Amino acid sequence: MRRSLRTNLILLAAILGAAGLQIASGIGVFAELGGAAPAMSIPVPAVDEPAGAAGARETAVLAGGCFWGVQGVFEHVKGVDQAVSGYSGGTDQTAHYDLVSTGTTGHAESVKITYDPSQISYGQLLRIYFSVAHDPTERDRQGPDVGTQYRSAIFPQNETQKKIAAAYVAQLDDANVFGAPIVTRIENATEFVPAEAHHQDFLNSHPTNPYIAINDMPKLDNLKHQYPDLYREQPVLVVAGSS
């Protein structure tokens, strides 16, 4: 089976560690093979939800390539209570990493975001998703990772979210913000199944892992510089057993 660059870089980290070398020494070898897309400055959504009541909580489910980076970004966003890596788009019977990685289960690696609508709106989450968390013009891939499991997809949790997402995609496309068509799919919500425990909080637990350093840490830098009012230094991490 052909290994992804993510798998190769994890193996590289293990080899370097066993040899007593610094993990960072292997980054330059593979940097040209991957890397995060540059952040885009994009307009605010013309259609958004009104501010929610204090104490209310809502959820959003977004897919944009490897869930490590997407989760890591949203764990650093103010107003987000929790971001959980998992699987959407398939059945719970096949929602296991080894199966999802074959690209045959219908799942996308995705992130379930629980947020406070009095602090951040669904449209603001989408703005971060499109401009920082991933490249919405790449079809069935993100950077070095290829397959339908890495597709760009939004799973609206209600009709309001569906209307906001559709309007925002149209707005960005009409303005030709990315210089290429947005390929993000707006899919029907399915059961979200949390990923295995070792995938949770991976970015924040392994910031020097070569894959993370190349592909995902630049996203945090972009979040901090583009959205300083929404960035928080200390991430909100997944609590064991939560979903």
VEXNU-292483 format. One record per residue (C-alpha): residue in one letter; x, y, z. Coordinates in steps of 0.5 Angstrom, whole numbers, padded with zeros to 4 digits, always signed. Example, Ala and Ser with C-alpha at 12.3 -4.5 7.8 and 13.67 -1.06 7.14 Angstrom:
BEGIN
a+0025-0009+0016s+0027-0002+0014
% end
This chain:
BEGIN
m+0000+0000+0000r+0003+0007-0002r+0004+0011+0004s+0002+0018+0005l+0007+0024+0006r+0004+0024+0013t+0006+0017+0015n+0013+0018+0012l+0014+0024+0016i+0012+0020+0022l+0016+0015+0021l+0022+0020+0020a+0021+0023+0026a+0021+0016+0030i+0028+0014+0026l+0031+0021+0028g+0029+0020+0035a+0032+0013+0035a+0038+0016+0032g+0038+0021+0038l+0038+0027+0032q+0033+0033+0033i+0026+0032+0030a+0027+0039+0026s+0033+0036+0022g+0029+0032+0018i+0024+0038+0016g+0028+0041+0011v+0028+0034+0007f+0021+0034+0006a+0019+0041+0006e+0018+0042-0001l+0014+0036-0002g+0008+0039+0003g+0007+0045+0007a+0001+0049+0009a-0003+0054+0003p-0001+0061+0004a-0007+0064+0008m-0012+0069+0004s-0015+0075+0006i-0022+0074+0005p-0029+0078+0006v-0034+0077+0012p-0040+0073+0010a-0045+0077+0007v-0050+0072+0011d-0049+0070+0018e-0053+0068+0024p-0055+0073+0029a-0051+0073+0036g-0054+0068+0040a-0056+0068+0047a-0051+0068+0053g-0050+0061+0055a-0052+0058+0049r-0048+0053+0045e-0048+0051+0038t-0044+0046+0034a-0041+0046+0027v-0038+0040+0023l-0032+0042+0018a-0028+0038+0014g-0021+0040+0010g-0016+0035+0010c-0012+0032+0015f-0016+0033+0022w-0010+0034+0026g-0009+0041+0023v-0016+0043+0023q-0017+0041+0030g-0011+0045+0032v-0013+0051+0029f-0020+0051+0032e-0017+0050+0039h-0014+0056+0039v-0020+0060+0037k-0024+0065+0042g-0031+0062+0043v-0030+0055+0041d-0031+0051+0047q-0028+0044+0044a-0026+0042+0037v-0026+0034+0036s-0023+0030+0031g-0027+0025+0028y-0031+0022+0021s-0037+0025+0018g-0040+0022+0011g-0040+0015+0012t-0043+0010+0017d-0041+0009+0024q-0039+0001+0023t-0033+0004+0018a-0031+0010+0022h-0024+0007+0024y-0018+0010+0022d-0015+0004+0018l-0021+0004+0014v-0023+0011+0013s-0016+0012+0010t-0017+0007+0004g-0022+0012+0001t-0027+0007+0000t-0032+0009+0006g-0035+0015+0004h-0032+0019+0011a-0028+0025+0011e-0023+0027+0016s-0027+0032+0020v-0028+0036+0026k-0034+0038+0031i-0033+0045+0033t-0037+0047+0040y-0038+0054+0040d-0041+0060+0044p-0045+0064+0039s-0045+0070+0043q-0038+0070+0042i-0037+0068+0035s-0042+0066+0029y-0042+0061+0025g-0040+0065+0019q-0034+0067+0023l-0032+0060+0024l-0033+0059+0016r-0028+0065+0015i-0023+0062+0019y-0024+0055+0015f-0024+0058+0008s-0018+0063+0009v-0013+0059+0014a-0015+0052+0016h-0015+0049+0009d-0015+0051+0001p-0022+0050-0001t-0020+0050-0009e-0016+0043-0008r-0021+0037-0010d-0021+0031-0006r-0014+0033-0003q-0010+0038+0002g-0003+0039+0000p+0001+0032+0001d-0005+0028+0003v-0010+0025-0003g-0016+0022-0003t-0024+0023-0002q-0023+0022+0006y-0019+0029+0005r-0024+0033+0001s-0026+0040+0003a-0033+0039+0006i-0038+0042+0010f-0044+0038+0014p-0049+0044+0016q-0053+0042+0023n-0059+0045+0021e-0062+0049+0015t-0059+0056+0018q-0052+0053+0017k-0054+0050+0010k-0056+0057+0008i-0050+0061+0011a-0045+0056+0008a-0048+0056+0001a-0049+0064+0001y-0041+0064+0003v-0039+0060-0002a-0043+0063-0008q-0040+0070-0005l-0033+0068-0005d-0034+0065-0012d-0037+0071-0015a-0031+0075-0012n-0026+0070-0015v-0023+0071-0008f-0018+0065-0009g-0017+0065-0017a-0020+0058-0018p-0027+0055-0016i-0028+0053-0009v-0029+0046-0009t-0032+0045-0002r-0038+0041-0002i-0044+0042+0003e-0046+0035+0005n-0052+0033+0009a-0050+0032+0016t-0049+0025+0018e-0047+0022+0025f-0040+0025+0027v-0036+0019+0030p-0030+0022+0034a-0023+0019+0032e-0019+0015+0036a-0016+0018+0042h-0009+0018+0039h-0011+0023+0034q-0014+0028+0039d-0010+0034+0040f-0005+0032+0036l-0002+0039+0033n-0002+0041+0040s+0002+0035+0043h+0007+0034+0037p+0008+0041+0035t+0015+0039+0032n+0013+0033+0029p+0015+0034+0022y+0008+0033+0018i+0005+0038+0023a+0011+0043+0023i+0011+0043+0015n+0003+0043+0014d+0000+0046+0020m+0004+0050+0025p+0004+0056+0019k-0004+0055+0020l-0003+0057+0027d+0001+0063+0025n-0004+0065+0020l-0009+0065+0025k-0006+0069+0030h-0004+0075+0025q-0010+0075+0021y-0015+0074+0027p-0011+0077+0033d-0018+0079+0036l-0020+0071+0035y-0014+0068+0037r-0012+0065+0044e-0005+0063+0046q-0008+0057+0050p-0012+0052+0046v-0018+0049+0049l-0017+0041+0049v-0021+0035+0048v-0023+0032+0055a-0022+0024+0055g-0029+0021+0053s-0032+0027+0050s-0035+0028+0043
% end
